[in-house]
Amino acid sequence: MPSPEADLLQSWQLNAKAWIEAVRGGAIESRQQVTDQAIVLAAMSRQPERALDLGCGEGWLLRALADRGIDVTGVDGDASLVEAARAAGSSRVHHASYEQLVNSEIDIGAGYDLICANFALLQQDIIPLLAAMKALLVPGGALLIQTLHPWSVADGDYQDGWREEAFAGFAGQWQPMPWYFRTLASWLNALDMAGLRLVSLQEPQHPQSAVPQSLLLMAE
């Protein structure tokens, strides 16, 4: 029987075309209004020379950081998204699963000042991956995570566990995607167990919204 992790990867493969169209067409309101700018500003606050975009998708953050003079590399587990990122001008984009990264099967470089994971940590066991990313940072380097804010998406069930994203309200053809919900304490514990120390926490919010749009964690 397929695992939720396998279903998660397959959902990205099935949804790649729709995702590219949604991101590039500006169809995701929260990204347009709040979260895209939030992670770019947080990344630039570190003034990195070299950055890695973990789970880079179709490459919008790669392009945004490159436009600001950062030497940036991307990696993603879906071949269609990797090809889209390359075709849009990001030459250094690797195709590798998180399992391959954990096991050091694919060389994606090292010595990064900053590693970004923008809504890219959706599986259950993230601690080995976080530890593997920590090993790619220079001394004093940072890991920047933007994720769904657990208080905003708990829907009355505030405990770790698998959920399903149905992409309701999104135009196009979508397949449901499993993703792993974790509480704020769970996020902080995962960082700690991976040997990382939280240095800042932000809750990007739209002025007209009563709830935060995302959770931004910076760890060293």
N, C-alpha and C positions, 0 to 999 in steps of 0.2 A: 504493500500500500504506500503511495507516495507520501512523503513528509511535507509538512507545511513549508519548510525551506525550499524543497524542490518545486512546490506549487508556486511559491513566490517568484523564483527565477523564471519559471515557465510563463507566469503572468506578464513579466516584463517583455519576454519574447513575443507574446501575443499582442501586447499593448504598445509596442515600440512605435509603430507608425502613428497611432492616435496620440501618443505622448509627445512625439516630435511636433506634430501639428498644434497641439494645445499649448506647448511652451513657446514655440516660435510665433504663434498667432495671438499671444497675450490673452489666452482664454481663461487663465486661472487667476481670479481677481485678487486673492490674498497675496500671490506672488508679485503681481503688478503693483499693488498698493503698499506692501509692507516687506515681505520676507526676502525678495531678491536684493533690495537695497540694504536690508539689515545685514545679510551675510557679507556683502561686498564691503560695507563700512567696517564691519568687525575684522575682516581679513586685512584691510588696508591699515587698520589701527596698529597692526603688528609690523608694518613696513617690511614685509618679506621680500627677499631677493628671489628665492626659489620656493615654489609651492606645488603641492600635489592635490588634485581634486579626486577624492575617493568616491566611486560611484558617480562619475561625471555625467552620465546620461548623454544627451545630444550635444553637450559642450558649451552651454550658454555661459557658465561661470568661468570656464577656461578662457573664453573670448573676453569676458569682462575684465579678468585679471591681467590677461596679456595686453589689453588696451591701456592698462595702467602701468605698463613697464615691468611686469613680473614674469620671470622665467617659469612657466607653468607646464606641468605634466598631468595627464588624466589617465584614469583606469576605470573600466566598467566590465561587468560580466555579460553584457548582451552585445552580440556582434553587430546588430543593426544600429544600435545607438553609437557604438564605437565608430562605425563607418560614417554615420551622420556627422559626428564631431570632427572627424578627419576631413570630410568633404567641405565642412564649413570653415576650414582653415587652421584647425589645431593639428599640427603634424605629429606631436608626441603624445599619442593616446594608445594605451595598452589594452588588450582584450584579456581579462583574467578574472576568474571567480574569486570570491573572498576566501574560499578554501585554499585555492592555489596561492594566494597572498600569505595566508597563515603558514602554509608549508614551504614558503620561499621557493615555489616552483617557477615563478615568473619574475624576472629582474625588472623592477619598475624604477630603479634608481634609489638613491638615499641622500642623506645630507640636506633634507628639506627644512626650511625655516618654519613652514606652516603646512599642515595637512587639513583640508576642508572635507567635511562629510555633510552635504546639504540634503536633508531628507533621504539619506542613503543607508541608514542603519535600521533596517526593518525586520531583521531576523532575530531569533531568540538569543542565541549564544554569541554575544558580541565581544566578550572579554578577550579571547585569543586574537581577534582581529585588532582590537585596540592596542594590545600589547605589541603586535607585529608592526603597527603604525608607529608606536612610540620608538621602536628601534630604528626607524627611518629618519627620525628628527635629529637635527643638530642639537648640541647642548643649548638649552634655553629656547628651543623650538616649541611650537604649540600645536595642539590639535583643536580645531574649531568644528563643533557639531551644531547644526541646526536641525531641529526635529519638531514633530507635532507636540504642542504643549499638552501634557497629560491632564491638566485640570480642564482644558477646553474640550477635549475629545473623549473624556472618560464615560460620558453618557450614563452616569449613575453606577458605574462598575469600576471603582478605583482599585484595581489589583492587576498585577502582571498577567498577561495571557494573550492568546491569539485572537485577533479580530479580523473582520473582512471589510475591505473598501470596495464598494459597488460602483464608484464613479458616477453616482446619481447627479444629474444636472450637467454632466459633461457632454458636449456634442461628440458625435462619432461612435464607432463601435468599440466597446470596452469589455474585457473579461474581468470578473471579480478578482481581487488581489488580496491574499492573506497578508497580514502584517502583525508584528508583535508589539502590543501595548506594554509600556513599562511606566511605573510611577516615578516621580521625581527622586525619591530615595533610591529606587532601583538604578536609575541613571548614575547617580553619584556613587553608589556602591560599585558599579561596573567600572567606572573610571579608577576608583581606588584600587580595585583588585587587579587592574591592568598596570598599576604602577604610575598612574597619572594623578596630578593634583589640580583640583579646580581652582582657577585664578579669577574667573568672572562668570557671571550668570546674567543674562538679559532676557526680557520677555517682550519682544517687539509687539506693538499694539497699534491698531488704527484708532485715531481719535474718536471715530464714530462707532467703535465696537466696544462692547462691555467685557470682552474676554481677549486674552493675548492670542496673537496669530501663530506664535511659535515659541520655542524655547531655544536659546542660544547658550551653549556651554563652551568656555575656553579653558583648556587644561594643558598643563606642562608636565 
